Amino acid sequence: MPAWAKAFGLAFIALGLLTPQGQAQTSDLVSKTAFRVCADPANYPASNREEQGYENKIAELIAAKLELPVEYTWFPMATGFVRNTLRANKCDVVIGYAQGHELVQNTNHYFTSSYVLIVPNDGDLADVESLGDERLKPLKIGVVAGSPPATHMARNGLIGKAKAYNLMVDRRHESPVPDMLDDLDAGAIDAAIAWGPLAGPLVKDDHPDLKVTPLTQETLPPRLYFRITMGVRQGEKVWVRKLNSLIRRNQDEINGILADAGVPLMNDMGTGVLGEPN
């Protein structure tokens, strides 16, 4: 598993293959009295214990459609997250989980987003859209160590002066993306690259002088966009079908929650902003 994936809530653990009998038993583990959510207590703007994040709001929406109360199991999105929450049967769904990681069963995706470049909105970099732009080469750029953009930075000769921020952290004690944005405001770095669903809302909330640009023009691997799903236990086919139906029927409201939060929403192929021409 790529270590960077855990930076935005992707903690994986082998669940093993289930027999048909095991699948039936697993389906019975889903609570019928509450919408039980596995969540990080300090991962704002996605989730927090005060239930202020956009994932909290999506959980409230889905729970309302199910006519159930939301019930949280809190655990840091770091090593052991899935093992101590979903796999331990303490909760039934992770609201934000990247598509394609088979160790947790994915619902259909409900949004696509990408890594973004953050720069001062009134400076010479405001129109930069690609990491190949020559204006970036002499600059000190903040990036989370080991994340996919670091490979693109190295390819474009940007890594030598980069400032690295820690990848695997407990955000109750350390917050790499907020720290990066504070450093950018203070002039300690010239630009920043971060996961859009974290950086976009934080810029919208607290950094009005910064501009967020989705990185849609990087064509070489690794890819910088991801489709985000809900994650459930393997074998819970009835449950995943029910969630898929709820996502489909409430997609406009989900999009509204994400857009209001400041999450950059992309088309499914990550080539442009949702609703705009590619």
C-alpha positions in Angstrom: 0.0 0.0 0.0 1.4 3.5 -0.8 2.2 5.3 2.4 0.9 8.6 1.1 -2.6 7.3 0.9 -3.0 7.5 4.6 -2.5 11.3 4.4 -6.1 11.8 3.5 -7.8 9.2 5.4 -6.9 5.9 3.7 -5.9 3.5 6.4 -5.8 -0.1 5.1 -5.8 -3.5 6.7 -6.1 -7.0 5.2 -9.6 -8.3 5.9 -9.3 -11.7 4.3 -11.6 -13.5 1.9 -15.1 -14.2 3.2 -17.1 -17.4 2.5 -20.7 -17.0 1.4 -21.7 -17.9 5.0 -19.3 -15.3 6.3 -20.8 -12.7 4.0 -24.3 -13.3 5.3 -23.0 -13.0 8.9 -21.2 -9.8 8.0 -24.3 -8.2 6.6 -26.0 -8.8 9.9 -23.3 -6.6 11.6 -24.7 -3.4 10.2 -26.7 -1.6 12.9 -30.4 -1.2 12.3 -30.8 1.4 15.1 -28.1 3.9 14.1 -26.0 5.1 11.2 -22.6 4.1 12.7 -19.7 6.1 11.3 -16.0 5.5 11.7 -14.3 8.9 11.8 -11.2 10.8 12.8 -11.9 13.2 15.7 -9.4 15.8 14.5 -9.4 15.7 10.7 -11.1 19.1 10.0 -12.3 20.1 7.4 -13.3 16.5 6.7 -14.4 15.5 10.2 -14.0 16.3 13.8 -15.5 15.5 17.2 -17.5 18.7 17.1 -19.1 17.4 13.9 -18.2 20.5 11.9 -16.6 18.8 8.8 -18.1 18.1 5.4 -18.0 14.4 6.1 -20.0 15.0 9.3 -22.6 16.9 7.2 -22.7 14.1 4.6 -23.2 11.6 7.4 -26.1 13.6 8.8 -27.7 13.7 5.3 -27.5 10.0 4.8 -28.6 9.2 8.4 -31.7 11.5 7.8 -32.6 9.6 4.7 -32.3 6.3 6.6 -34.3 7.9 9.5 -31.6 6.9 11.9 -29.4 8.9 14.4 -25.7 9.3 13.6 -23.4 7.4 16.0 -19.6 7.9 15.8 -16.6 5.7 16.6 -13.6 8.1 16.8 -10.1 7.0 16.0 -7.2 8.8 14.4 -6.8 8.2 10.6 -3.4 6.6 11.0 -2.1 3.0 11.5 -4.8 0.8 12.9 -7.8 3.0 11.9 -9.7 0.3 10.0 -8.6 -2.5 12.4 -9.9 -0.6 15.4 -13.1 0.7 13.9 -14.7 -1.0 10.8 -13.1 -4.4 11.2 -13.8 -4.4 14.9 -17.5 -4.0 14.1 -17.7 -0.8 16.1 -19.1 1.1 13.1 -20.4 0.4 9.6 -19.1 3.0 7.2 -16.1 5.3 6.5 -17.5 8.4 4.8 -14.4 9.2 2.8 -12.4 6.4 1.2 -10.5 6.4 -2.1 -11.8 4.2 -4.9 -9.9 1.1 -6.0 -8.5 -0.2 -2.7 -10.0 -3.6 -2.5 -9.2 -4.3 1.2 -12.3 -2.3 2.1 -15.4 -2.6 -0.1 -16.1 0.7 -1.9 -19.4 2.2 -2.7 -19.8 4.1 -5.9 -17.8 7.3 -5.8 -19.6 10.4 -4.8 -17.0 13.0 -5.8 -13.6 13.3 -7.6 -10.9 15.7 -6.5 -7.2 16.3 -6.9 -4.1 17.7 -5.4 -3.9 21.5 -5.7 -1.3 24.2 -6.0 -1.8 27.0 -3.5 -0.2 30.4 -4.1 -0.8 34.1 -3.2 -3.8 35.2 -5.2 -2.3 38.6 -6.2 1.2 37.5 -7.1 3.1 36.4 -10.2 2.1 32.8 -9.6 -1.6 33.3 -9.6 -2.0 31.9 -13.2 0.3 28.9 -12.8 -1.6 25.7 -13.6 1.2 23.1 -14.1 4.2 21.9 -12.1 6.2 22.2 -15.3 5.9 26.0 -15.2 9.4 27.6 -15.2 8.3 30.2 -12.7 8.2 27.5 -10.0 11.8 26.3 -10.4 13.6 28.9 -8.1 10.9 28.7 -5.4 10.6 27.0 -2.1 7.5 24.8 -2.3 5.8 23.0 0.6 4.7 19.4 0.0 3.7 16.5 2.2 6.7 14.0 2.1 5.9 10.9 0.1 2.7 12.1 -1.4 2.2 11.8 -5.2 3.0 15.4 -6.1 6.5 14.9 -4.7 7.3 12.6 -7.7 6.1 15.3 -10.1 8.1 17.9 -8.3 11.3 15.8 -8.6 10.6 15.2 -12.3 10.3 19.0 -12.8 13.4 19.9 -10.8 11.4 21.4 -7.8 12.4 19.1 -5.0 15.8 20.5 -4.1 14.4 23.5 -2.4 11.2 22.0 -1.2 10.1 22.1 2.4 8.7 18.6 3.4 5.9 18.2 5.9 5.3 14.9 7.8 3.0 12.3 6.2 1.9 9.9 8.9 0.6 12.0 11.8 -2.1 12.0 14.4 -3.8 15.3 13.7 -4.7 15.8 17.4 -1.0 16.6 17.8 0.3 17.7 14.3 -1.4 19.2 11.3 0.8 19.3 8.1 -1.6 21.0 5.7 -2.7 23.8 8.1 1.0 24.3 9.1 1.9 24.5 5.4 -0.8 27.2 4.7 0.4 29.2 7.7 4.0 29.0 6.4 2.8 30.3 3.0 1.0 33.2 4.6 4.1 34.0 6.6 6.4 33.9 3.6 8.4 30.8 4.9 7.5 29.1 1.6 6.6 30.5 -1.8 3.9 28.0 -2.8 2.3 24.8 -1.4 1.0 21.6 -2.9 -1.7 19.6 -0.9 -4.7 17.4 -1.2 -7.5 19.6 -2.4 -10.3 18.3 -0.1 -8.1 19.4 2.8 -6.5 22.5 1.4 -9.5 24.0 -0.4 -11.8 24.3 2.7 -8.9 25.5 4.9 -8.1 28.3 2.4 -11.7 29.2 2.2 -12.1 29.4 6.0 -8.8 31.0 7.0 -6.6 32.1 4.2 -8.5 34.7 1.9 -5.2 35.9 0.3 -4.4 32.5 -1.2 -5.6 30.9 -4.4 -6.2 27.1 -4.9 -5.6 25.7 -8.4 -6.4 22.0 -9.1 -3.4 20.2 -10.8 -5.2 18.8 -13.8 -2.4 19.0 -16.4 0.1 16.5 -15.0 -0.3 13.6 -17.5 2.5 11.3 -16.3 2.1 8.9 -13.3 1.4 9.0 -10.4 -2.0 10.4 -10.9 -3.0 13.4 -8.8 -6.8 12.9 -8.8 -8.9 10.4 -6.8 -12.5 9.3 -6.8 -13.8 9.2 -3.3 -16.3 6.6 -2.0 -17.7 5.4 1.2 -15.9 2.3 2.6 -17.7 -0.7 4.2 -16.6 -4.2 5.3 -16.0 -6.7 2.6 -19.0 -8.9 1.8 -21.7 -6.4 2.9 -23.4 -6.4 -0.5 -26.9 -5.4 0.7 -25.4 -2.5 2.7 -23.3 -1.2 -0.2 -26.2 -1.4 -2.6 -28.3 0.7 -0.1 -25.6 3.3 0.2 -25.1 3.4 -3.6 -28.8 4.1 -3.9 -28.7 6.9 -1.3 -25.6 8.5 -3.0 -27.3 8.4 -6.4 -30.6 9.9 -5.2 -28.9 12.6 -3.1 -25.9 13.5 -5.3 -27.0 17.1 -5.7 -27.2 17.6 -2.0 -23.8 15.9 -1.5 -22.3 18.2 -4.1 -23.8 21.2 -2.4 -22.2 20.2 0.9 -18.8 19.7 -0.7 -19.0 22.9 -2.7 -20.1 25.0 0.3 -17.1 23.6 2.2 -14.7 24.6 -0.5 -13.8 21.2 -1.8 -12.5 21.3 -5.4 -14.8 19.1 -7.4 -13.5 17.5 -10.6 -15.0 15.6 -13.4 -14.6 11.8 -13.2 -11.3 11.7 -15.2 -9.7 14.5 -13.1 -9.2 16.7 -16.3 -11.2 19.7 -15.3 -13.4 21.4 -12.7 -16.9 19.9 -12.4 -19.3 21.6 -14.7 -16.7 23.4 -16.7 -15.4 22.4 -20.2 -12.2 20.2 -20.2 
